Structure formats: structure tokens, C-alpha cells
Amino acid sequence: MTTSFDAHSTAAQVLSGVDLSGRTAVVTGGYSGIGREAALALATAGAYVIVPARRPEVARQALRDGRIDIRPMDLADLASVEKIAGEILADRPAVDIVIGSAAVMACPETRVGPGWEAQFAINHLGHYALVAHLWPALKAAEAARVVMVASGRSPEDRLRWDDIHFTQGYDKWAAYGQSKLATVLFAHHLDKLGVRAFSASPGWVLSPLQRHLARTEMIEAGWIDAEGEPAPGLFRSAAQGAATPVWAATSPAAEPFGGSYCRDCAATETYATDGPEGERLWDLSAELTGLDPRQSTTR
């Protein structure tokens, strides 16, 4: 069995020879881009894979795999998140893996729920609520892992605590960056609370995540040329992008590095700021959603 992986590895290679029979995995965004590749790789390795989907019919067309259980869910609708979590808890005694891959990137200003900024709500708060509701099943698993798909980061990154929902001037890229930093901090603090968790950068992948970007914007950024061809060497395939999240979710080599930010199938350095920022984010998320698995019951 291959034991070392890098930026060129695929999710299928990470799981080559791995038997996940009897394991239950939940993969949000599991019918598109890197989420789809992660879901298929986990199912091929024997896991029972649940893909919550905002568009179930589209998911069925994209997956066409009888091993994958597709169920309706919209991360922007916390009632929807609670409903699917209840269904999962009713028929799966334990959940071994959660990969939070669903995301929206650089979208026009959009408000969801009680006026929440959509990228923060979908990329972070919806996943926070899903994990909070699945808490009993995660704790019931022998060695559960939660992996949040992140983006790039630096030690200077901070949340916009004074205006987390961008009510005073919306910047689509700042909002996206904040939402992805939130996934890193969420995973860091979740691990401290007793559920092994990681954040994982997939690298640069062209996928439906870029659906809100105009071609001219991507050309100006140097991502693609005038003919729409990607810049040489910049992007990975979706299968390669899925490798690090799958590695963090399954590899024994990742186990000692809980709470870490991972890239290229390896844990990287952690930052001293993650601890207090992660706890503050958890408290805010609990306040906004009314859910806090640290307590015996939800508020």
C-alpha cells in the first residue's frame, strides 16, 4: 500500500487498499468538484456515503452510483440541516466521517436566514449546525473525524468581528476569505472539544465553485487565457483536490495532528492565534444558531 502522498496524489490513490466497510461518511457538496471525487472514493473503499444535496436530482445525475445515499439539504436553511441530521441519527448509530466540502465563492451580496451574509452562513454556520446536530453520532463512533475544506491562509488572517455579516460594505472576496478562515478555526476548536477534526486545502481546482465569476475576471486574475484554457501548472484536477480532505479523514498518519490545517496530504504548522479565535468563533456560532453540543441539550 502506498504510504506517502503529495500534491499530485488523487483521492483514489490515498484510499488504495483501504477498507472502509462499516463506516458511515457524510460529504456535503458531494455531487460536484472535489466533493464528488471524495464521495466516490469513499464509496469505492466501502464506506456508506450520504451526500446532502440542495439539488437532489442534479446530484443523482452527477453521481449515478447506487452506493451513495442522496438526501435533500440546504446549508442556508438551518431547518433543512436539522431535518437531515435527524434522519441520519434515526438510522445510523454512528457517523465516522464528515467532510464539509459544499461552499459558495465570491457571490453577489446575498442574505439568508435572519439576514446572515451567505458565504459565512453556508460555508461555516450551516456546517457548524450539521456537526452540532450529528454530535451524538460522532461521539458514538470509535474514531470519528470531521474535515472542513478550507482555502489558503496566513497567520495574519482574522475574522471581521465588528461586522461579521458585512452590513457596512460588502466585499465578495473578503467575505469568502472570512468564511474559509472560519472553517479552519471551527475545525481547530472542534478537535479541542473531543471530535478529531482537520481543515484541508484542496489547492487550486477549476470547478462549479467559480460559477459566480465572469470569464473576464478569471482572465484578469491569470487563471485562464482568452480561450478559456487554464494557466499551465496552476490548477489540479478535482480528484487531486479531493486527496488532502480524504487523507485527513482516513489516514493513520493524520491522527496525531488533530486540529491542524492540512495541504498536499500533510499537516502543516498551527498558529497561536487559532486557539482564542476558534473559541470566540464557536461561541458566536452557538449564539447565532442556538446550538451548542458542549451542553447536554441545545438551547
Backbone torsions as a table, in degrees:
resi	resn	phi	psi	omega
1	MET	NA	136.2	176.9
2	THR	-64.5	136.1	-176.2
3	THR	-117.8	-9.2	178.6
4	SER	-127.4	137.7	-176.2
5	PHE	-133.7	163.3	-177.8
6	ASP	-148.5	-162.4	-175.9
7	ALA	-63.8	-20.3	-177.1
8	HIS	-94.4	-7.8	-178.8
9	SER	-70.1	155.6	175.9
10	THR	-109.4	164.9	177.6
11	ALA	-60.6	-39.0	179.5
12	ALA	-63.5	-38.5	178.0
13	GLN	-67.6	-39.1	177.7
14	VAL	-59.2	-36.1	-176.3
15	LEU	-99.4	8.2	178.2
16	SER	-60.4	122.9	-179.9
17	GLY	81.4	0.0	179.9
18	VAL	-91.3	133.7	179.1
19	ASP	-107.6	111.6	179.4
20	LEU	-105.5	21.4	178.3
21	SER	-57.3	136.1	-179.4
22	GLY	86.0	-5.7	178.5
23	ARG	-93.7	146.6	175.7
24	THR	-111.7	129.1	179.9
25	ALA	-124.9	138.5	174.3
26	VAL	-114.6	123.4	-177.5
27	VAL	-124.4	106.2	175.2
28	THR	-76.5	149.0	-175.0
29	GLY	66.7	22.6	-172.2
30	GLY	-80.0	12.3	177.9
31	TYR	-122.0	15.6	-178.3
32	SER	-152.5	143.0	172.9
33	GLY	55.6	-136.2	-175.8
34	ILE	-68.8	-28.5	177.7
35	GLY	-63.4	-40.5	178.2
36	ARG	-63.0	-44.6	-179.7
37	GLU	-64.1	-38.3	177.9
38	ALA	-65.6	-44.9	-179.2
39	ALA	-61.7	-45.2	-179.1
40	LEU	-65.5	-40.3	179.9
41	ALA	-65.5	-41.9	178.5
42	LEU	-64.8	-41.0	179.1
43	ALA	-65.9	-41.3	178.4
44	THR	-61.6	-32.6	178.6
45	ALA	-79.9	-1.1	174.1
46	GLY	107.2	-2.8	-179.3
47	ALA	-72.5	150.7	169.2
48	TYR	-85.0	112.4	-171.1
49	VAL	-107.9	125.8	174.6
50	ILE	-106.4	126.8	177.7
51	VAL	-114.6	104.3	172.9
52	PRO	-71.9	133.7	-172.8
53	ALA	-137.4	130.3	174.8
54	ARG	-68.0	-28.4	178.5
55	ARG	-125.6	81.7	-174.0
56	PRO	-57.3	-38.0	-178.9
57	GLU	-66.4	-39.4	176.0
58	VAL	-63.6	-40.1	179.0
59	ALA	-61.5	-42.9	-179.8
60	ARG	-63.7	-38.5	177.7
61	GLN	-68.0	-37.3	-176.9
62	ALA	-74.1	-31.5	-174.5
63	LEU	-96.7	-49.2	179.9
64	ARG	46.5	46.8	-175.8
65	ASP	-134.4	112.5	-176.6
66	GLY	-65.6	-12.4	-179.4
67	ARG	-82.8	-9.1	-174.8
68	ILE	-108.7	129.1	-177.3
69	ASP	-94.4	110.7	-177.3
70	ILE	-99.8	127.8	-178.5
71	ARG	-134.2	146.8	-178.1
72	PRO	-69.1	137.1	172.9
73	MET	-166.4	141.5	175.2
74	ASP	-124.0	114.7	-177.7
75	LEU	-62.0	-20.7	178.5
76	ALA	-80.7	-7.0	-176.8
77	ASP	-120.5	101.9	-174.1
78	LEU	-66.2	-24.9	174.5
79	ALA	-66.1	-38.2	176.6
80	SER	-64.6	-41.0	178.2
81	VAL	-63.4	-44.3	179.0
82	GLU	-62.1	-38.3	-177.7
83	LYS	-64.6	-49.3	-178.3
84	ILE	-67.4	-35.8	177.9
85	ALA	-62.7	-40.3	177.6
86	GLY	-62.3	-39.8	178.3
87	GLU	-64.8	-42.5	-179.9
88	ILE	-64.8	-44.2	179.6
89	LEU	-62.6	-30.9	-177.8
90	ALA	-71.7	-29.5	-175.1
91	ASP	-122.4	-1.5	176.0
92	ARG	-126.3	110.6	-176.5
93	PRO	-63.9	-24.9	-179.5
94	ALA	-145.0	146.3	172.8
95	VAL	-116.4	120.7	-173.3
96	ASP	-91.2	-31.2	-174.6
97	ILE	-139.5	133.2	166.8
98	VAL	-125.9	123.4	173.3
99	ILE	-114.7	115.7	179.9
100	GLY	-91.7	92.0	-175.8
101	SER	-106.1	-22.9	-177.9
102	ALA	-62.5	139.2	-178.6
103	ALA	-163.6	160.6	170.2
104	VAL	-123.7	143.7	-174.9
105	MET	-130.8	129.5	171.6
106	ALA	50.5	45.0	-179.1
107	CYS	-84.2	160.7	172.1
108	PRO	-58.5	157.1	-178.6
109	GLU	-55.2	123.2	-177.1
110	THR	-138.3	137.1	178.4
111	ARG	-111.8	136.3	177.9
112	VAL	-129.8	164.2	178.7
113	GLY	54.8	-132.3	-178.8
114	PRO	-84.6	36.6	179.5
115	GLY	94.7	15.9	179.2
116	TRP	-68.9	144.7	172.7
117	GLU	-65.4	131.6	-167.1
118	ALA	-63.3	-39.0	-176.4
119	GLN	-68.5	-42.3	176.5
120	PHE	-65.4	-39.5	-178.1
121	ALA	-67.6	-45.7	-175.7
122	ILE	-78.9	-49.7	-174.4
123	ASN	-71.2	-31.3	-179.3
124	HIS	-114.7	-61.6	-170.3
125	LEU	-61.9	-38.9	178.1
126	GLY	-62.2	-40.8	177.8
127	HIS	-70.6	-38.3	175.2
128	TYR	-57.1	-46.1	-179.0
129	ALA	-64.5	-40.6	179.5
130	LEU	-61.2	-46.6	179.4
131	VAL	-65.3	-39.4	178.8
132	ALA	-60.6	-43.6	179.6
133	HIS	-69.8	-33.3	-178.4
134	LEU	-86.2	3.0	-175.9
135	TRP	-48.7	-47.2	-179.3
136	PRO	-60.5	-38.7	-179.6
137	ALA	-73.1	-33.6	176.2
138	LEU	-67.2	-42.3	179.4
139	LYS	-69.9	-25.6	-179.9
140	ALA	-77.7	-21.0	179.7
141	ALA	-70.8	153.4	-178.4
142	GLU	-65.9	-38.8	-178.4
143	ALA	-155.7	68.2	-176.3
144	ALA	-67.4	151.7	174.3
145	ARG	-136.3	139.6	173.5
146	VAL	-117.2	130.3	179.3
147	VAL	-124.8	122.1	176.8
148	MET	-101.9	124.6	179.3
149	VAL	-75.7	119.7	-174.9
150	ALA	-107.1	-158.7	175.6
151	SER	-138.5	-161.7	177.0
152	GLY	-68.8	161.2	179.1
153	ARG	-155.0	164.2	174.6
154	SER	-141.6	161.5	-177.9
155	PRO	-65.9	-15.6	-179.7
156	GLU	-84.7	-10.8	-176.4
157	ASP	-61.7	136.6	177.2
158	ARG	-140.5	152.6	172.1
159	LEU	-76.1	156.1	-179.4
160	ARG	-89.2	75.6	-171.0
161	TRP	-61.7	-30.4	-176.6
162	ASP	-79.9	-12.1	179.2
163	ASP	-160.0	67.6	-171.3
164	ILE	-62.2	-25.9	-177.5
165	HIS	-103.7	14.2	174.5
166	PHE	53.4	49.4	176.8
167	THR	-80.0	-17.7	-178.8
168	GLN	-109.9	61.1	178.9
169	GLY	101.7	109.5	-175.6
170	TYR	-92.9	132.5	173.4
171	ASP	-126.8	113.9	-171.4
172	LYS	-63.4	-34.0	-179.3
173	TRP	-79.4	-37.1	175.9
174	ALA	-64.4	-39.1	179.0
175	ALA	-66.5	-39.6	177.5
176	TYR	-64.6	-47.3	179.6
177	GLY	-58.9	-41.0	178.1
178	GLN	-62.7	-43.6	-177.4
179	SER	-64.3	-36.0	-179.9
180	LYS	-77.5	-32.8	171.5
181	LEU	-62.7	-37.0	178.6
182	ALA	-60.3	-35.7	178.6
183	THR	-65.9	-34.9	178.6
184	VAL	-67.3	-48.1	-178.6
185	LEU	-67.0	-37.0	177.4
186	PHE	-60.3	-48.7	-179.8
187	ALA	-63.1	-39.6	-179.6
188	HIS	-60.9	-45.2	-177.6
189	HIS	-77.8	-34.2	176.7
190	LEU	-57.4	-41.9	178.9
191	ASP	-61.7	-38.2	178.2
192	LYS	-64.0	-26.2	-177.8
193	LEU	-88.4	3.0	170.6
194	GLY	108.4	4.8	171.8
195	VAL	-114.7	117.0	-177.7
196	ARG	-56.7	126.4	-174.0
197	ALA	-144.5	152.1	179.8
198	PHE	-142.5	156.6	162.4
199	SER	-109.4	150.3	-173.3
200	ALA	-142.8	125.8	174.9
201	SER	-86.1	128.1	178.7
202	PRO	-84.2	-6.4	-170.7
203	GLY	81.2	-171.3	-177.9
204	TRP	-85.9	119.7	-178.8
205	VAL	-134.9	129.4	172.5
206	LEU	-80.1	124.6	-175.9
207	SER	-158.4	179.7	175.4
208	PRO	-60.3	-9.2	176.7
209	LEU	-58.5	-27.7	-179.0
210	GLN	-86.5	15.3	-172.6
211	ARG	-63.3	-22.3	-179.2
212	HIS	-89.9	0.4	-177.7
213	LEU	-99.2	134.2	175.3
214	ALA	-74.3	151.9	178.8
215	ARG	-57.5	-40.2	-179.1
216	THR	-60.9	-36.7	178.9
217	GLU	-65.6	-40.4	179.9
218	MET	-72.2	-32.0	175.6
219	ILE	-66.7	-46.0	-179.8
220	GLU	-63.1	-31.5	178.7
221	ALA	-77.7	-10.8	-179.2
222	GLY	83.4	14.6	-179.7
223	TRP	-78.1	-40.0	-179.4
224	ILE	-133.9	163.5	176.5
225	ASP	-95.9	-176.0	-175.8
226	ALA	-61.8	-24.3	178.4
227	GLU	-88.8	0.0	179.4
228	GLY	87.6	7.9	179.5
229	GLU	-82.4	136.8	-179.0
230	PRO	-66.1	149.1	177.2
231	ALA	-61.4	132.9	-176.9
232	PRO	-56.2	129.5	174.5
233	GLY	78.2	-0.7	-175.7
234	LEU	-84.1	-40.4	-171.8
235	PHE	-106.1	149.4	170.6
236	ARG	-98.5	166.4	171.5
237	SER	-75.7	162.3	177.1
238	ALA	-60.6	-36.5	179.3
239	ALA	-64.9	-36.4	176.0
240	GLN	-72.0	-38.5	178.0
241	GLY	-62.2	-30.7	-179.4
242	ALA	-78.6	-12.4	-172.9
243	ALA	-63.7	-46.9	-177.4
244	THR	-66.5	-45.5	175.3
245	PRO	-58.2	-40.7	179.4
246	VAL	-68.4	-39.5	176.6
247	TRP	-59.8	-47.1	-179.6
248	ALA	-63.7	-31.8	-177.5
249	ALA	-78.1	-20.1	-169.7
250	THR	-133.0	-24.6	-169.4
251	SER	-76.3	133.3	172.1
252	PRO	-59.9	-27.3	-179.2
253	ALA	-67.1	-23.8	-179.8
254	ALA	-82.5	-23.1	-170.6
255	GLU	-50.4	-44.3	-176.6
256	PRO	-71.4	-6.9	-171.3
257	PHE	-112.2	34.9	-179.4
258	GLY	-53.2	140.4	-179.5
259	GLY	88.2	-6.3	-174.5
260	SER	-78.5	156.9	169.1
261	TYR	-91.3	125.7	-173.0
262	CYS	-114.5	146.4	169.9
263	ARG	-151.4	152.5	179.8
264	ASP	52.0	41.3	177.1
265	CYS	57.9	42.6	176.6
266	ALA	-155.4	149.8	173.9
267	ALA	-78.8	141.7	179.7
268	THR	-110.5	-171.2	-179.3
269	GLU	-66.6	154.2	171.8
270	THR	-107.6	160.3	-176.8
271	TYR	-112.4	142.7	-178.8
272	ALA	-61.0	-26.2	-178.5
273	THR	-73.7	-16.2	-174.2
274	ASP	-64.9	-36.0	-177.5
275	GLY	-59.6	-62.9	-179.2
276	PRO	-65.6	-35.7	178.7
277	GLU	-67.3	-39.6	179.7
278	GLY	-65.4	-41.7	179.0
279	GLU	-66.7	-39.3	179.1
280	ARG	-65.5	-39.9	177.9
281	LEU	-64.8	-41.3	179.0
282	TRP	-59.9	-45.6	179.7
283	ASP	-61.1	-42.3	178.5
284	LEU	-65.3	-42.8	-179.6
285	SER	-63.4	-40.4	177.3
286	ALA	-63.5	-40.5	179.3
287	GLU	-65.6	-44.1	-176.7
288	LEU	-69.7	-40.1	-175.8
289	THR	-92.3	-18.3	-174.8
290	GLY	75.0	19.4	-177.8
291	LEU	-124.7	133.6	176.4
292	ASP	-152.6	99.2	-177.9
293	PRO	-68.3	-5.7	173.9
294	ARG	-68.0	-21.6	179.6
295	GLN	-97.2	159.8	-176.8
296	SER	-68.1	-25.4	177.5
297	THR	-136.7	159.3	175.2
298	THR	-80.7	152.6	-177.4
299	ARG	-76.6	NA	NA
